[in-house]
Amino acid sequence: MSGNDGRQQSDGRQQIDGQHKNDGRSKTDGRKKLGAWGERVAATQLESEGYQIIARNWRCRHGEIDLIAQAGELVLFVEVKTRRGRAMGTPEEGLTPTKSRKLIALAETYMAEHDLDADWRIDLVAVELDKSGKLLRCEHIPNAVLGW
């Protein structure tokens, strides 16, 4: 990973900047930066698995889908959950029943708006960092949301 928001470790792992000075930025800015970084890591993971990213941060009246990917005729709607440490639980624990219902509505809206008649599913990419910002895990979990 290159740029100001992450750096490559000598052992190949990536690290997001771990230190934040009190420069007037809110905690929300830090969460947004962490989330955007996690989405880039997730997109790279999916591309390495052969998926093509066709949309990032797609929005409609129901909310936002982090990533939309495609492999052949299959459309993937991907929720990315990034966590630094376990204070807020695991990334998987962040995918609540309420969020799952919202993702289903978003996926259905996307398919209708784009007049797509294809198989689709909702996946999760769980990104975990340690407290210093080192990437511990980036795991693609297919069919994380069922019930449609």
Buried (B, 14 or more C-beta within 10 A) or exposed (E): BEEEEBEEEEEEEBBBBEEEEEEEEEEEEEEEBBBBBBBBBBBBBBEEEEBEBEBBEBEEEBEEBBBBBBEEEEBBBBBBBBBBEEEEEEBBEBBEEEBBBBBBBBBBBBBEEEEEEEEBBBBBBBBBBBEEBBBEEBEBBEEBBEEE
